[in-house]
Amino acid sequence: MAKKAVGKVKSGAGKTMTRCIKFVRSEKTGAYTFKEGVVLNDDIKNFFAGKQ
């Protein structure tokens, strides 16, 4: 079952940040975990590329 990848977070100044969720596979056990973060809209691609 898939989990929604991106959900918008509302703020008073506008919609400048986004809550992102991605799957991360553990090298030790092979199980999947979730990595969550609230990032700026300009940094979403960096979050999913693993640069943050």
mmJSON file of the N, C-alpha and C atoms, coordinates in Angstrom:
{"data_MODEL":{"atom_site":{
"group_PDB":["ATOM","ATOM","ATOM","ATOM","ATOM","ATOM","ATOM","ATOM","ATOM","ATOM","ATOM","ATOM","ATOM","ATOM","ATOM","ATOM","ATOM","ATOM","ATOM","ATOM","ATOM","ATOM","ATOM","ATOM","ATOM","ATOM","ATOM","ATOM","ATOM","ATOM","ATOM","ATOM","ATOM","ATOM","ATOM","ATOM","ATOM","ATOM","ATOM","ATOM","ATOM","ATOM","ATOM","ATOM","ATOM","ATOM","ATOM","ATOM","ATOM","ATOM","ATOM","ATOM","ATOM","ATOM","ATOM","ATOM","ATOM","ATOM","ATOM","ATOM","ATOM","ATOM","ATOM","ATOM","ATOM","ATOM","ATOM","ATOM","ATOM","ATOM","ATOM","ATOM","ATOM","ATOM","ATOM","ATOM","ATOM","ATOM","ATOM","ATOM","ATOM","ATOM","ATOM","ATOM","ATOM","ATOM","ATOM","ATOM","ATOM","ATOM","ATOM","ATOM","ATOM","ATOM","ATOM","ATOM","ATOM","ATOM","ATOM","ATOM","ATOM","ATOM","ATOM","ATOM","ATOM","ATOM","ATOM","ATOM","ATOM","ATOM","ATOM","ATOM","ATOM","ATOM","ATOM","ATOM","ATOM","ATOM","ATOM","ATOM","ATOM","ATOM","ATOM","ATOM","ATOM","ATOM","ATOM","ATOM","ATOM","ATOM","ATOM","ATOM","ATOM","ATOM","ATOM","ATOM","ATOM","ATOM","ATOM","ATOM","ATOM","ATOM","ATOM","ATOM","ATOM","ATOM","ATOM","ATOM","ATOM","ATOM","ATOM","ATOM","ATOM","ATOM","ATOM","ATOM"],
"id":[1,2,3,4,5,6,7,8,9,10,11,12,13,14,15,16,17,18,19,20,21,22,23,24,25,26,27,28,29,30,31,32,33,34,35,36,37,38,39,40,41,42,43,44,45,46,47,48,49,50,51,52,53,54,55,56,57,58,59,60,61,62,63,64,65,66,67,68,69,70,71,72,73,74,75,76,77,78,79,80,81,82,83,84,85,86,87,88,89,90,91,92,93,94,95,96,97,98,99,100,101,102,103,104,105,106,107,108,109,110,111,112,113,114,115,116,117,118,119,120,121,122,123,124,125,126,127,128,129,130,131,132,133,134,135,136,137,138,139,140,141,142,143,144,145,146,147,148,149,150,151,152,153,154,155,156],
"type_symbol":["N","C","C","N","C","C","N","C","C","N","C","C","N","C","C","N","C","C","N","C","C","N","C","C","N","C","C","N","C","C","N","C","C","N","C","C","N","C","C","N","C","C","N","C","C","N","C","C","N","C","C","N","C","C","N","C","C","N","C","C","N","C","C","N","C","C","N","C","C","N","C","C","N","C","C","N","C","C","N","C","C","N","C","C","N","C","C","N","C","C","N","C","C","N","C","C","N","C","C","N","C","C","N","C","C","N","C","C","N","C","C","N","C","C","N","C","C","N","C","C","N","C","C","N","C","C","N","C","C","N","C","C","N","C","C","N","C","C","N","C","C","N","C","C","N","C","C","N","C","C","N","C","C","N","C","C"],
"label_atom_id":["N","CA","C","N","CA","C","N","CA","C","N","CA","C","N","CA","C","N","CA","C","N","CA","C","N","CA","C","N","CA","C","N","CA","C","N","CA","C","N","CA","C","N","CA","C","N","CA","C","N","CA","C","N","CA","C","N","CA","C","N","CA","C","N","CA","C","N","CA","C","N","CA","C","N","CA","C","N","CA","C","N","CA","C","N","CA","C","N","CA","C","N","CA","C","N","CA","C","N","CA","C","N","CA","C","N","CA","C","N","CA","C","N","CA","C","N","CA","C","N","CA","C","N","CA","C","N","CA","C","N","CA","C","N","CA","C","N","CA","C","N","CA","C","N","CA","C","N","CA","C","N","CA","C","N","CA","C","N","CA","C","N","CA","C","N","CA","C","N","CA","C","N","CA","C","N","CA","C","N","CA","C"],
"label_alt_id":[null,null,null,null,null,null,null,null,null,null,null,null,null,null,null,null,null,null,null,null,null,null,null,null,null,null,null,null,null,null,null,null,null,null,null,null,null,null,null,null,null,null,null,null,null,null,null,null,null,null,null,null,null,null,null,null,null,null,null,null,null,null,null,null,null,null,null,null,null,null,null,null,null,null,null,null,null,null,null,null,null,null,null,null,null,null,null,null,null,null,null,null,null,null,null,null,null,null,null,null,null,null,null,null,null,null,null,null,null,null,null,null,null,null,null,null,null,null,null,null,null,null,null,null,null,null,null,null,null,null,null,null,null,null,null,null,null,null,null,null,null,null,null,null,null,null,null,null,null,null,null,null,null,null,null,null],
"label_comp_id":["MET","MET","MET","ALA","ALA","ALA","LYS","LYS","LYS","LYS","LYS","LYS","ALA","ALA","ALA","VAL","VAL","VAL","GLY","GLY","GLY","LYS","LYS","LYS","VAL","VAL","VAL","LYS","LYS","LYS","SER","SER","SER","GLY","GLY","GLY","ALA","ALA","ALA","GLY","GLY","GLY","LYS","LYS","LYS","THR","THR","THR","MET","MET","MET","THR","THR","THR","ARG","ARG","ARG","CYS","CYS","CYS","ILE","ILE","ILE","LYS","LYS","LYS","PHE","PHE","PHE","VAL","VAL","VAL","ARG","ARG","ARG","SER","SER","SER","GLU","GLU","GLU","LYS","LYS","LYS","THR","THR","THR","GLY","GLY","GLY","ALA","ALA","ALA","TYR","TYR","TYR","THR","THR","THR","PHE","PHE","PHE","LYS","LYS","LYS","GLU","GLU","GLU","GLY","GLY","GLY","VAL","VAL","VAL","VAL","VAL","VAL","LEU","LEU","LEU","ASN","ASN","ASN","ASP","ASP","ASP","ASP","ASP","ASP","ILE","ILE","ILE","LYS","LYS","LYS","ASN","ASN","ASN","PHE","PHE","PHE","PHE","PHE","PHE","ALA","ALA","ALA","GLY","GLY","GLY","LYS","LYS","LYS","GLN","GLN","GLN"],
"label_asym_id":["A","A","A","A","A","A","A","A","A","A","A","A","A","A","A","A","A","A","A","A","A","A","A","A","A","A","A","A","A","A","A","A","A","A","A","A","A","A","A","A","A","A","A","A","A","A","A","A","A","A","A","A","A","A","A","A","A","A","A","A","A","A","A","A","A","A","A","A","A","A","A","A","A","A","A","A","A","A","A","A","A","A","A","A","A","A","A","A","A","A","A","A","A","A","A","A","A","A","A","A","A","A","A","A","A","A","A","A","A","A","A","A","A","A","A","A","A","A","A","A","A","A","A","A","A","A","A","A","A","A","A","A","A","A","A","A","A","A","A","A","A","A","A","A","A","A","A","A","A","A","A","A","A","A","A","A"],
"label_entity_id":["1","1","1","1","1","1","1","1","1","1","1","1","1","1","1","1","1","1","1","1","1","1","1","1","1","1","1","1","1","1","1","1","1","1","1","1","1","1","1","1","1","1","1","1","1","1","1","1","1","1","1","1","1","1","1","1","1","1","1","1","1","1","1","1","1","1","1","1","1","1","1","1","1","1","1","1","1","1","1","1","1","1","1","1","1","1","1","1","1","1","1","1","1","1","1","1","1","1","1","1","1","1","1","1","1","1","1","1","1","1","1","1","1","1","1","1","1","1","1","1","1","1","1","1","1","1","1","1","1","1","1","1","1","1","1","1","1","1","1","1","1","1","1","1","1","1","1","1","1","1","1","1","1","1","1","1"],
"label_seq_id":[1,1,1,2,2,2,3,3,3,4,4,4,5,5,5,6,6,6,7,7,7,8,8,8,9,9,9,10,10,10,11,11,11,12,12,12,13,13,13,14,14,14,15,15,15,16,16,16,17,17,17,18,18,18,19,19,19,20,20,20,21,21,21,22,22,22,23,23,23,24,24,24,25,25,25,26,26,26,27,27,27,28,28,28,29,29,29,30,30,30,31,31,31,32,32,32,33,33,33,34,34,34,35,35,35,36,36,36,37,37,37,38,38,38,39,39,39,40,40,40,41,41,41,42,42,42,43,43,43,44,44,44,45,45,45,46,46,46,47,47,47,48,48,48,49,49,49,50,50,50,51,51,51,52,52,52],
"pdbx_PDB_ins_code":[null,null,null,null,null,null,null,null,null,null,null,null,null,null,null,null,null,null,null,null,null,null,null,null,null,null,null,null,null,null,null,null,null,null,null,null,null,null,null,null,null,null,null,null,null,null,null,null,null,null,null,null,null,null,null,null,null,null,null,null,null,null,null,null,null,null,null,null,null,null,null,null,null,null,null,null,null,null,null,null,null,null,null,null,null,null,null,null,null,null,null,null,null,null,null,null,null,null,null,null,null,null,null,null,null,null,null,null,null,null,null,null,null,null,null,null,null,null,null,null,null,null,null,null,null,null,null,null,null,null,null,null,null,null,null,null,null,null,null,null,null,null,null,null,null,null,null,null,null,null,null,null,null,null,null,null],
"Cartn_x":[0.849,0.0,0.893,0.609,1.44,1.03,1.994,1.741,1.908,1.091,1.16,2.527,3.176,4.556,4.664,3.748,3.872,2.523,2.508,1.304,1.625,0.772,1.026,0.839,1.679,1.577,1.24,0.149,-0.276,0.433,0.818,1.418,0.793,0.971,0.374,0.928,2.179,2.818,2.543,1.883,1.621,2.06,1.989,2.358,3.794,4.739,6.146,6.843,6.197,6.808,5.897,6.52,5.786,6.272,5.355,5.705,5.949,7.141,7.521,7.759,7.358,7.542,8.14,9.225,9.804,10.185,10.242,10.671,12.188,12.741,14.179,14.388,15.205,15.447,16.685,16.538,17.643,18.596,19.891,20.874,21.084,20.871,21.105,20.035,18.746,17.661,16.91,16.988,16.25,14.825,14.439,13.077,12.992,11.802,11.572,11.118,11.604,11.16,10.775,10.151,9.74,10.651,11.033,11.758,10.846,10.551,9.646,10.395,9.903,10.499,9.608,9.717,9.026,10.1,10.039,11.086,10.488,11.346,10.922,10.59,9.678,9.268,10.432,11.425,12.586,13.5,13.418,14.323,13.699,12.541,11.859,12.674,13.214,14.002,15.258,15.875,17.048,16.689,15.513,15.066,14.927,14.274,14.066,15.331,16.291,17.566,18.516,18.175,18.993,20.095,19.998,21.035,20.822,19.744,19.495,19.71],
"Cartn_y":[-1.168,0.0,1.229,2.162,3.352,4.425,5.217,6.338,7.616,8.604,9.852,10.491,10.869,11.347,12.768,13.64,15.045,15.552,16.234,16.878,18.319,19.221,20.643,21.002,21.875,22.409,23.883,24.291,25.685,26.513,27.701,28.626,29.992,30.883,32.2,33.042,32.852,33.669,33.143,32.047,31.463,30.012,29.421,28.011,27.919,28.09,28.065,26.787,25.994,24.766,23.585,22.403,21.193,20.066,19.241,18.065,16.916,16.351,15.28,13.991,12.885,11.568,10.661,9.95,9.017,7.719,6.636,5.34,5.289,4.731,4.515,3.059,2.354,0.944,0.791,0.048,-0.199,-1.212,-0.877,-1.813,-3.005,-2.776,-3.825,-4.905,-4.501,-5.477,-5.646,-4.663,-4.731,-4.229,-3.807,-3.309,-1.845,-1.439,-0.053,0.775,2.006,2.961,4.24,5.138,6.41,7.512,8.402,9.607,10.78,11.579,12.705,14.004,15.04,16.347,17.437,18.612,19.787,20.65,20.772,21.455,22.596,23.505,24.581,24.009,24.66,24.163,24.084,24.943,24.92,23.731,23.131,22.053,20.667,20.524,19.227,18.203,18.577,17.638,17.184,18.088,17.736,16.758,16.904,15.994,14.574,14.434,13.1,12.529,13.376,12.894,12.478,12.806,12.413,13.4,14.622,15.619,16.407,16.164,16.883,15.973],
"Cartn_z":[0.0,0.0,0.0,-0.862,-1.013,-0.014,0.365,1.251,0.438,0.725,-0.027,0.17,-0.913,-0.852,-0.329,-0.69,-0.328,0.16,1.281,1.796,2.137,1.782,2.021,3.489,3.989,5.344,5.211,5.835,5.735,6.79,6.406,7.356,7.144,8.107,8.025,6.892,6.528,5.496,4.094,3.969,2.649,2.624,1.477,1.338,0.837,1.742,1.367,1.803,2.647,3.138,2.849,2.699,2.375,3.274,3.733,4.53,3.569,3.594,2.674,3.448,2.851,3.446,2.375,2.729,1.761,2.455,1.667,2.158,2.171,3.244,3.332,3.718,2.942,3.222,4.105,5.165,6.083,5.463,5.47,4.933,5.863,7.143,8.129,8.101,8.122,8.2,6.886,6.002,4.751,4.864,6.061,6.276,5.834,5.477,5.08,6.273,6.335,7.34,6.617,7.338,6.768,7.268,6.368,6.745,6.422,7.438,7.268,7.484,6.841,7.038,6.493,7.085,6.594,5.942,4.618,3.871,3.06,2.673,1.781,0.413,-0.291,-1.602,-2.582,-2.428,-3.322,-3.054,-1.876,-1.488,-1.554,-2.161,-2.202,-2.986,-4.126,-4.934,-4.193,-3.438,-2.645,-1.537,-0.937,0.114,-0.419,-1.57,-2.131,-2.752,-3.111,-3.634,-2.519,-1.271,-0.135,0.179,-0.304,-0.078,1.186,1.911,3.169,4.326],
"occupancy":[1.0,1.0,1.0,1.0,1.0,1.0,1.0,1.0,1.0,1.0,1.0,1.0,1.0,1.0,1.0,1.0,1.0,1.0,1.0,1.0,1.0,1.0,1.0,1.0,1.0,1.0,1.0,1.0,1.0,1.0,1.0,1.0,1.0,1.0,1.0,1.0,1.0,1.0,1.0,1.0,1.0,1.0,1.0,1.0,1.0,1.0,1.0,1.0,1.0,1.0,1.0,1.0,1.0,1.0,1.0,1.0,1.0,1.0,1.0,1.0,1.0,1.0,1.0,1.0,1.0,1.0,1.0,1.0,1.0,1.0,1.0,1.0,1.0,1.0,1.0,1.0,1.0,1.0,1.0,1.0,1.0,1.0,1.0,1.0,1.0,1.0,1.0,1.0,1.0,1.0,1.0,1.0,1.0,1.0,1.0,1.0,1.0,1.0,1.0,1.0,1.0,1.0,1.0,1.0,1.0,1.0,1.0,1.0,1.0,1.0,1.0,1.0,1.0,1.0,1.0,1.0,1.0,1.0,1.0,1.0,1.0,1.0,1.0,1.0,1.0,1.0,1.0,1.0,1.0,1.0,1.0,1.0,1.0,1.0,1.0,1.0,1.0,1.0,1.0,1.0,1.0,1.0,1.0,1.0,1.0,1.0,1.0,1.0,1.0,1.0,1.0,1.0,1.0,1.0,1.0,1.0],
"B_iso_or_equiv":[0.0,0.0,0.0,0.0,0.0,0.0,0.0,0.0,0.0,0.0,0.0,0.0,0.0,0.0,0.0,0.0,0.0,0.0,0.0,0.0,0.0,0.0,0.0,0.0,0.0,0.0,0.0,0.0,0.0,0.0,0.0,0.0,0.0,0.0,0.0,0.0,0.0,0.0,0.0,0.0,0.0,0.0,0.0,0.0,0.0,0.0,0.0,0.0,0.0,0.0,0.0,0.0,0.0,0.0,0.0,0.0,0.0,0.0,0.0,0.0,0.0,0.0,0.0,0.0,0.0,0.0,0.0,0.0,0.0,0.0,0.0,0.0,0.0,0.0,0.0,0.0,0.0,0.0,0.0,0.0,0.0,0.0,0.0,0.0,0.0,0.0,0.0,0.0,0.0,0.0,0.0,0.0,0.0,0.0,0.0,0.0,0.0,0.0,0.0,0.0,0.0,0.0,0.0,0.0,0.0,0.0,0.0,0.0,0.0,0.0,0.0,0.0,0.0,0.0,0.0,0.0,0.0,0.0,0.0,0.0,0.0,0.0,0.0,0.0,0.0,0.0,0.0,0.0,0.0,0.0,0.0,0.0,0.0,0.0,0.0,0.0,0.0,0.0,0.0,0.0,0.0,0.0,0.0,0.0,0.0,0.0,0.0,0.0,0.0,0.0,0.0,0.0,0.0,0.0,0.0,0.0],
"pdbx_formal_charge":[null,null,null,null,null,null,null,null,null,null,null,null,null,null,null,null,null,null,null,null,null,null,null,null,null,null,null,null,null,null,null,null,null,null,null,null,null,null,null,null,null,null,null,null,null,null,null,null,null,null,null,null,null,null,null,null,null,null,null,null,null,null,null,null,null,null,null,null,null,null,null,null,null,null,null,null,null,null,null,null,null,null,null,null,null,null,null,null,null,null,null,null,null,null,null,null,null,null,null,null,null,null,null,null,null,null,null,null,null,null,null,null,null,null,null,null,null,null,null,null,null,null,null,null,null,null,null,null,null,null,null,null,null,null,null,null,null,null,null,null,null,null,null,null,null,null,null,null,null,null,null,null,null,null,null,null],
"auth_seq_id":[1,1,1,2,2,2,3,3,3,4,4,4,5,5,5,6,6,6,7,7,7,8,8,8,9,9,9,10,10,10,11,11,11,12,12,12,13,13,13,14,14,14,15,15,15,16,16,16,17,17,17,18,18,18,19,19,19,20,20,20,21,21,21,22,22,22,23,23,23,24,24,24,25,25,25,26,26,26,27,27,27,28,28,28,29,29,29,30,30,30,31,31,31,32,32,32,33,33,33,34,34,34,35,35,35,36,36,36,37,37,37,38,38,38,39,39,39,40,40,40,41,41,41,42,42,42,43,43,43,44,44,44,45,45,45,46,46,46,47,47,47,48,48,48,49,49,49,50,50,50,51,51,51,52,52,52],
"auth_comp_id":["MET","MET","MET","ALA","ALA","ALA","LYS","LYS","LYS","LYS","LYS","LYS","ALA","ALA","ALA","VAL","VAL","VAL","GLY","GLY","GLY","LYS","LYS","LYS","VAL","VAL","VAL","LYS","LYS","LYS","SER","SER","SER","GLY","GLY","GLY","ALA","ALA","ALA","GLY","GLY","GLY","LYS","LYS","LYS","THR","THR","THR","MET","MET","MET","THR","THR","THR","ARG","ARG","ARG","CYS","CYS","CYS","ILE","ILE","ILE","LYS","LYS","LYS","PHE","PHE","PHE","VAL","VAL","VAL","ARG","ARG","ARG","SER","SER","SER","GLU","GLU","GLU","LYS","LYS","LYS","THR","THR","THR","GLY","GLY","GLY","ALA","ALA","ALA","TYR","TYR","TYR","THR","THR","THR","PHE","PHE","PHE","LYS","LYS","LYS","GLU","GLU","GLU","GLY","GLY","GLY","VAL","VAL","VAL","VAL","VAL","VAL","LEU","LEU","LEU","ASN","ASN","ASN","ASP","ASP","ASP","ASP","ASP","ASP","ILE","ILE","ILE","LYS","LYS","LYS","ASN","ASN","ASN","PHE","PHE","PHE","PHE","PHE","PHE","ALA","ALA","ALA","GLY","GLY","GLY","LYS","LYS","LYS","GLN","GLN","GLN"],
"auth_asym_id":["A","A","A","A","A","A","A","A","A","A","A","A","A","A","A","A","A","A","A","A","A","A","A","A","A","A","A","A","A","A","A","A","A","A","A","A","A","A","A","A","A","A","A","A","A","A","A","A","A","A","A","A","A","A","A","A","A","A","A","A","A","A","A","A","A","A","A","A","A","A","A","A","A","A","A","A","A","A","A","A","A","A","A","A","A","A","A","A","A","A","A","A","A","A","A","A","A","A","A","A","A","A","A","A","A","A","A","A","A","A","A","A","A","A","A","A","A","A","A","A","A","A","A","A","A","A","A","A","A","A","A","A","A","A","A","A","A","A","A","A","A","A","A","A","A","A","A","A","A","A","A","A","A","A","A","A"],
"auth_atom_id":["N","CA","C","N","CA","C","N","CA","C","N","CA","C","N","CA","C","N","CA","C","N","CA","C","N","CA","C","N","CA","C","N","CA","C","N","CA","C","N","CA","C","N","CA","C","N","CA","C","N","CA","C","N","CA","C","N","CA","C","N","CA","C","N","CA","C","N","CA","C","N","CA","C","N","CA","C","N","CA","C","N","CA","C","N","CA","C","N","CA","C","N","CA","C","N","CA","C","N","CA","C","N","CA","C","N","CA","C","N","CA","C","N","CA","C","N","CA","C","N","CA","C","N","CA","C","N","CA","C","N","CA","C","N","CA","C","N","CA","C","N","CA","C","N","CA","C","N","CA","C","N","CA","C","N","CA","C","N","CA","C","N","CA","C","N","CA","C","N","CA","C","N","CA","C","N","CA","C","N","CA","C"],
"pdbx_PDB_model_num":[1,1,1,1,1,1,1,1,1,1,1,1,1,1,1,1,1,1,1,1,1,1,1,1,1,1,1,1,1,1,1,1,1,1,1,1,1,1,1,1,1,1,1,1,1,1,1,1,1,1,1,1,1,1,1,1,1,1,1,1,1,1,1,1,1,1,1,1,1,1,1,1,1,1,1,1,1,1,1,1,1,1,1,1,1,1,1,1,1,1,1,1,1,1,1,1,1,1,1,1,1,1,1,1,1,1,1,1,1,1,1,1,1,1,1,1,1,1,1,1,1,1,1,1,1,1,1,1,1,1,1,1,1,1,1,1,1,1,1,1,1,1,1,1,1,1,1,1,1,1,1,1,1,1,1,1]
}}}
